């Protein structure tokens, strides 16, 4: 269930235990609403809509803020950090957003594996 799935009946994206519902302006983790700001949700929607692909900071900024990107602009990074923190707090066993330094961000849900499995000891 780690691969994002687009649902034909809606615009929802299901990725691991996360469900993003852009038309309802909501995101759910294990069925419970995730408390996101408007910008955080917009970042999540943009990234999840392009799951598996690297999206540049410039593209995210243009889509969300509807303004030309300035080279010293850090808004995208700030909101990705806030979003990542909320996702990790709500779903600590999954990583959803990956940074590609110099390129951008990629939404690709991956379960985090504990260092030791039950059979390997402490």
N, CA, C and O of each residue as an XYZ file, in Angstrom:
488
protein
N       0.812     -1.189      0.000
C       0.000      0.000      0.000
C       0.858      1.257      0.000
O       0.328      2.349      0.205
N       2.164      1.142     -0.222
C       3.053      2.276     -0.231
C       2.968      3.100     -1.496
O       3.407      4.250     -1.502
N       2.423      2.561     -2.559
C       2.319      3.286     -3.812
C       1.069      4.135     -3.825
O      -0.023      3.640     -3.548
N       1.222      5.442     -4.151
C       0.030      6.302     -4.202
C      -0.968      5.777     -5.224
O      -0.592      5.296     -6.293
N      -2.229      5.877     -4.881
C      -3.286      5.427     -5.777
C      -4.250      6.572     -6.023
O      -4.747      7.183     -5.077
N      -4.516      6.866     -7.280
C      -5.550      7.842     -7.607
C      -6.866      7.104     -7.713
O      -6.945      6.056     -8.353
N      -7.887      7.637     -7.100
C      -9.196      7.005     -7.145
C      -9.989      7.559     -8.319
O     -10.102      8.775     -8.471
N     -10.527      6.701     -9.131
C     -11.266      7.122    -10.311
C     -12.500      7.941     -9.961
O     -12.855      8.868    -10.689
N     -13.149      7.612     -8.864
C     -14.394      8.283     -8.510
C     -14.174      9.679     -7.924
O     -15.121     10.459     -7.825
N     -12.948     10.001     -7.537
C     -12.673     11.308     -6.944
C     -11.245     11.709     -7.256
O     -10.522     11.021     -7.977
N     -10.864     12.832     -6.696
C      -9.492     13.281     -6.885
C      -8.608     12.896     -5.701
O      -7.491     13.397     -5.578
N      -9.091     12.023     -4.841
C      -8.340     11.608     -3.660
C      -7.107     10.810     -4.049
O      -7.107     10.079     -5.040
N      -6.050     10.964     -3.247
C      -4.832     10.184     -3.399
C      -4.618      9.444     -2.087
O      -4.608     10.047     -1.014
N      -4.447      8.131     -2.188
C      -4.179      7.317     -1.015
C      -2.739      6.841     -1.110
O      -2.320      6.251     -2.106
N      -1.986      7.115     -0.038
C      -0.579      6.747     -0.011
C      -0.244      6.256      1.393
O      -0.171      7.044      2.336
N      -0.042      4.950      1.521
C       0.185      4.396      2.851
C      -1.058      4.620      3.688
O      -2.161      4.260      3.277
N      -0.884      5.218      4.870
C      -2.033      5.490      5.731
C      -2.524      6.935      5.603
O      -3.305      7.413      6.425
N      -2.057      7.613      4.569
C      -2.435      9.004      4.292
C      -3.418      9.056      3.129
O      -3.230      8.398      2.106
N      -4.466      9.847      3.305
C      -5.414     10.093      2.219
C      -5.535     11.596      2.040
O      -5.861     12.319      2.982
N      -5.272     12.057      0.832
C      -5.358     13.479      0.497
C      -6.598     13.662     -0.362
O      -6.744     13.022     -1.404
N      -7.493     14.542      0.084
C      -8.742     14.813     -0.636
C      -8.799     16.297     -1.026
O      -9.385     17.104     -0.304
N      -8.199     16.654     -2.153
C      -8.147     18.062     -2.560
C      -9.514     18.730     -2.684
O      -9.678     19.873     -2.258
N     -10.495     18.039     -3.259
C     -11.805     18.667     -3.452
C     -12.515     18.943     -2.124
O     -13.375     19.820     -2.042
N     -12.148     18.191     -1.092
C     -12.722     18.404      0.233
C     -11.814     19.265      1.114
O     -12.147     19.578      2.258
N     -10.671     19.635      0.559
C      -9.671     20.434      1.284
C      -9.288     19.796      2.612
O      -9.286     20.445      3.658
N      -8.964     18.512      2.543
C      -8.603     17.797      3.762
C      -7.579     16.706      3.475
O      -7.413     16.254      2.342
N      -6.906     16.305      4.533
C      -6.000     15.161      4.499
C      -6.276     14.345      5.754
O      -6.527     14.895      6.827
N      -6.228     13.028      5.605
C      -6.521     12.119      6.711
C      -5.347     11.168      6.922
O      -4.728     10.709      5.963
N      -5.050     10.880      8.174
C      -4.077      9.852      8.520
C      -4.818      8.814      9.353
O      -5.366      9.123     10.411
N      -4.826      7.594      8.863
C      -5.576      6.511      9.512
C      -7.034      6.919      9.731
O      -7.640      6.543     10.735
N      -7.592      7.679      8.805
C      -8.992      8.084      8.863
C      -9.265      9.318      9.696
O     -10.384      9.829      9.689
N      -8.254      9.813     10.423
C      -8.436     11.002     11.260
C      -7.926     12.242     10.529
O      -6.875     12.193      9.891
N      -8.657     13.349     10.616
C      -8.226     14.577      9.934
C      -6.877     15.060     10.441
O      -6.595     15.024     11.639
N      -6.056     15.508      9.515
C      -4.756     16.078      9.819
C      -4.929     17.591      9.844
O      -5.459     18.165      8.893
N      -4.496     18.237     10.903
C      -4.649     19.684     11.044
C      -3.564     20.402     10.249
O      -2.415     20.485     10.683
N      -3.940     20.921      9.077
C      -3.004     21.615      8.199
C      -3.501     23.018      7.911
O      -4.706     23.268      7.875
N      -2.557     23.939      7.703
C      -2.927     25.278      7.254
C      -3.269     25.194      5.767
O      -3.027     24.174      5.122
N      -3.824     26.253      5.240
C      -4.166     26.291      3.816
C      -2.929     26.039      2.963
O      -2.969     25.237      2.031
N      -1.827     26.723      3.279
C      -0.597     26.561      2.496
C      -0.021     25.156      2.624
O       0.429     24.582      1.633
N      -0.031     24.601      3.822
C       0.480     23.243      3.997
C      -0.320     22.253      3.161
O       0.252     21.367      2.526
N      -1.639     22.401      3.161
C      -2.473     21.526      2.352
C      -2.185     21.722      0.876
O      -2.133     20.749      0.124
N      -1.996     22.964      0.448
C      -1.685     23.223     -0.955
C      -0.376     22.550     -1.363
O      -0.286     21.979     -2.450
N       0.627     22.613     -0.507
C       1.900     21.951     -0.797
C       1.687     20.447     -0.913
O       2.190     19.813     -1.841
N       0.942     19.878      0.026
C       0.675     18.441      0.002
C      -0.095     18.041     -1.257
O       0.222     17.030     -1.883
N      -1.083     18.814     -1.621
C      -1.872     18.511     -2.825
C      -0.993     18.550     -4.066
O      -1.043     17.643     -4.896
N      -0.185     19.603     -4.192
C       0.684     19.728     -5.371
C       1.678     18.579     -5.460
O       1.876     18.011     -6.534
N       2.304     18.232     -4.336
C       3.280     17.147     -4.358
C       2.618     15.792     -4.596
O       3.114     14.992     -5.390
N       1.507     15.528     -3.918
C       0.861     14.217     -4.071
C       0.267     14.037     -5.468
O       0.170     12.913     -5.959
N      -0.126     15.128     -6.104
C      -0.653     15.034     -7.472
C       0.438     14.613     -8.462
O       0.142     14.109     -9.545
N       1.687     14.823     -8.084
C       2.827     14.451     -8.947
C       3.693     13.408     -8.255
O       4.920     13.438     -8.348
N       3.046     12.505     -7.574
C       3.743     11.472     -6.793
C       4.824     10.787     -7.616
O       4.624     10.424     -8.775
N       5.979     10.624     -6.972
C       7.091      9.931     -7.605
C       7.973     10.820     -8.452
O       9.052     10.400     -8.870
N       7.538     12.038     -8.713
C       8.329     12.961     -9.535
C       8.895     14.079     -8.672
O       8.263     14.512     -7.709
N      10.075     14.535     -9.018
C      10.661     15.668     -8.312
C       9.991     16.939     -8.819
O       9.895     17.175    -10.023
N       9.530     17.752     -7.870
C       8.886     19.025     -8.186
C       9.800     20.124     -7.663
O      10.161     20.132     -6.486
N      10.167     21.037     -8.527
C      11.087     22.101     -8.120
C      10.409     23.097     -7.190
O       9.188     23.253     -7.209
N      11.214     23.766     -6.381
C      10.706     24.820     -5.506
C      10.023     25.894     -6.344
O       8.995     26.443     -5.947
N      10.597     26.185     -7.499
C      10.042     27.203     -8.385
C       8.642     26.831     -8.856
O       7.740     27.668     -8.866
N       8.466     25.573     -9.247
C       7.151     25.116     -9.707
C       6.128     25.149     -8.571
O       4.990     25.576     -8.764
N       6.542     24.696     -7.386
C       5.631     24.734     -6.242
C       5.229     26.170     -5.921
O       4.056     26.456     -5.683
N       6.194     27.053     -5.918
C       5.904     28.449     -5.599
C       4.937     29.053     -6.619
O       3.969     29.718     -6.251
N       5.208     28.815     -7.892
C       4.344     29.366     -8.953
C       2.919     28.832     -8.841
O       1.966     29.591     -9.020
N       2.751     27.529     -8.548
C       1.426     26.926     -8.443
C       0.662     27.408     -7.217
O      -0.545     27.642     -7.287
N       1.359     27.558     -6.097
C       0.690     27.862     -4.830
C       0.532     29.361     -4.603
O      -0.547     29.821     -4.228
N       1.586     30.118     -4.823
C       1.537     31.556     -4.549
C       1.123     32.382     -5.768
O       0.806     33.565     -5.643
N       1.127     31.759     -6.935
C       0.708     32.430     -8.173
C       1.512     33.708     -8.430
O       0.978     34.712     -8.901
N       2.798     33.645     -8.110
C       3.696     34.778     -8.321
C       5.030     34.258     -8.854
O       5.354     33.082     -8.687
N       5.798     35.132     -9.493
C       7.131     34.711     -9.951
C       8.029     34.375     -8.761
O       7.980     35.037     -7.724
N       8.825     33.365     -8.922
C       9.731     32.904     -7.876
C      10.952     33.808     -7.821
O      11.524     34.152     -8.856
N      11.350     34.193     -6.614
C      12.570     34.969     -6.396
C      13.642     34.013     -5.862
O      13.339     33.139     -5.049
N      14.863     34.169     -6.302
C      15.920     33.216     -5.943
C      16.159     33.105     -4.434
O      16.617     32.063     -3.965
N      15.860     34.147     -3.675
C      16.072     34.087     -2.228
C      14.808     33.694     -1.456
O      14.801     33.727     -0.226
N      13.763     33.329     -2.157
C      12.480     32.958     -1.551
C      12.600     31.619     -0.837
O      13.050     30.639     -1.431
N      12.198     31.566      0.441
C      12.296     30.346      1.240
C      10.934     29.815      1.677
O      10.872     28.842      2.429
N       9.851     30.424      1.229
C       8.504     30.012      1.671
C       8.234     28.531      1.423
O       7.690     27.850      2.292
N       8.601     28.035      0.268
C       8.354     26.634     -0.049
C       9.068     25.741      0.956
O       8.479     24.790      1.473
N      10.324     26.039      1.234
C      11.096     25.223      2.175
C      10.469     25.238      3.567
O      10.395     24.205      4.233
N      10.019     26.418      4.002
C       9.406     26.550      5.316
C       8.142     25.701      5.403
O       7.943     24.979      6.380
N       7.289     25.787      4.386
C       6.033     25.038      4.427
C       6.247     23.538      4.247
O       5.512     22.741      4.829
N       7.226     23.145      3.461
C       7.529     21.716      3.340
C       8.012     21.191      4.695
O       7.628     20.096      5.105
N       8.845     21.959      5.385
C       9.333     21.550      6.704
C       8.174     21.401      7.695
O       8.099     20.406      8.415
N       7.278     22.380      7.732
C       6.120     22.308      8.631
C       5.245     21.106      8.296
O       4.803     20.382      9.189
N       4.999     20.901      7.016
C       4.176     19.779      6.570
C       4.833     18.456      6.922
O       4.173     17.546      7.424
N       6.112     18.345      6.665
C       6.846     17.122      6.974
C       6.756     16.815      8.473
O       6.533     15.667      8.858
N       6.929     17.831      9.314
C       6.841     17.634     10.765
C       5.463     17.130     11.176
O       5.360     16.231     12.011
N       4.412     17.693     10.607
C       3.054     17.255     10.949
C       2.787     15.836     10.460
O       2.154     15.046     11.162
N       3.262     15.510      9.268
C       3.084     14.155      8.744
C       3.835     13.143      9.598
O       3.309     12.071      9.897
N       5.067     13.475      9.993
C       5.854     12.558     10.808
C       5.248     12.379     12.198
O       5.300     11.286     12.760
N       4.674     13.447     12.754
C       4.030     13.348     14.069
C       2.783     12.473     13.994
O       2.530     11.679     14.900
N       2.009     12.609     12.931
C       0.759     11.856     12.785
C       1.003     10.427     12.310
O       0.215      9.527     12.599
N       2.081     10.231     11.594
C       2.367      8.926     11.007
C       3.866      8.645     11.104
O       4.577      8.713     10.101
N       4.349      8.329     12.309
C       5.791      8.196     12.523
C       6.460      7.025     11.807
O       7.688      6.972     11.737
N       5.694      6.109     11.288
C       6.274      4.953     10.618
C       6.327      5.116      9.097
O       6.625      4.164      8.375
N       6.039      6.323      8.620
C       6.065      6.596      7.182
C       6.863      7.868      6.908
O       6.868      8.798      7.714
N       7.524      7.893      5.780
C       8.146      9.113      5.265
C       7.483      9.381      3.918
O       7.458      8.517      3.042
N       6.951     10.585      3.768
C       6.190     10.928      2.568
C       6.932     11.861      1.619
O       6.836     11.712      0.401
N       7.672     12.822      2.169
C       8.297     13.858      1.343
C       9.811     13.725      1.430
O      10.383     13.665      2.519
N      10.445     13.682      0.273
C      11.890     13.526      0.181
C      12.484     14.771     -0.478
O      11.932     15.305     -1.440
N      13.608     15.217      0.054
C      14.299     16.379     -0.495
C      15.357     15.918     -1.477
O      16.098     14.972     -1.209
N      15.422     16.584     -2.603
C      16.473     16.361     -3.595
C      17.204     17.685     -3.725
O      16.793     18.570     -4.475
N      18.308     17.806     -2.973
C      19.044     19.059     -2.875
C      19.422     19.570     -4.265
O      19.996     18.852     -5.085
N      19.081     20.829     -4.496
C      19.378     21.452     -5.780
C      18.328     21.194     -6.850
O      18.380     21.789     -7.927
N      17.361     20.299     -6.559
C      16.331     19.967     -7.541
C      14.927     20.297     -7.024
O      14.163     20.982     -7.705
N      14.587     19.817     -5.832
C      13.248     20.072     -5.303
C      12.813     18.990     -4.349
O      13.622     18.429     -3.610
N      11.516     18.699     -4.372
C      10.908     17.737     -3.450
C      10.146     16.673     -4.221
O       9.633     16.912     -5.314
N      10.088     15.481     -3.613
C       9.381     14.358     -4.236
C       8.457     13.733     -3.206
O       8.880     13.439     -2.089
N       7.197     13.529     -3.574
C       6.234     12.813     -2.741
C       6.295     11.348     -3.144
O       5.904     10.967     -4.247
N       6.794     10.544     -2.223
C       6.916      9.115     -2.477
C       6.854      8.400     -1.133
O       7.878      8.253     -0.466
N       5.667      7.954     -0.726
C       5.496      7.323      0.586
C       6.345      6.066      0.735
O       6.340      5.181     -0.120
N       7.074      6.016      1.850
C       7.888      4.847      2.140
C       7.733      4.503      3.614
O       7.886      5.373      4.472
N       7.434      3.250      3.918
C       7.378      2.860      5.333
C       8.790      2.867      5.904
O       9.741      2.455      5.241
N       8.915      3.338      7.137
C      10.205      3.316      7.817
C      10.334      1.983      8.522
O       9.419      1.550      9.222
N      11.448      1.346      8.339
C      11.674      0.047      8.957
C      12.511      0.231     10.217
O      13.523      0.932     10.189
N      12.108     -0.380     11.302
C      12.916     -0.273     12.516
C      14.279     -0.927     12.287
O      14.414     -1.840     11.473
N      15.272     -0.449     13.010
C      16.624     -0.974     12.861
C      16.671     -2.468     13.177
O      17.348     -3.234     12.492
N      15.951     -2.871     14.211
C      15.912     -4.278     14.590
C      14.513     -4.824     14.345
O      13.512     -4.200     14.698
N      14.468     -5.974     13.746
C      13.182     -6.654     13.627
C      12.994     -7.506     14.875
O      13.962     -7.746     15.596
N      11.775     -7.973     15.153
C      11.529     -8.733     16.388
C      12.458     -9.936     16.552
O      12.746    -10.345     17.677
N      12.921    -10.494     15.460
C      13.763    -11.674     15.537
C      15.239    -11.388     15.725
O      16.009    -12.321     15.953
N      15.672    -10.121     15.638
C      17.105     -9.823     15.714
C      17.556     -9.353     17.074
O      18.755     -9.168     17.286
N      16.644     -9.152     18.001
C      17.010     -8.732     19.352
C      17.141     -7.226     19.455
O      16.902     -6.524     18.473
N      17.518     -6.706     20.627
C      17.574     -5.260     20.859
C      18.662     -4.552     20.120
O      18.801     -3.335     20.242
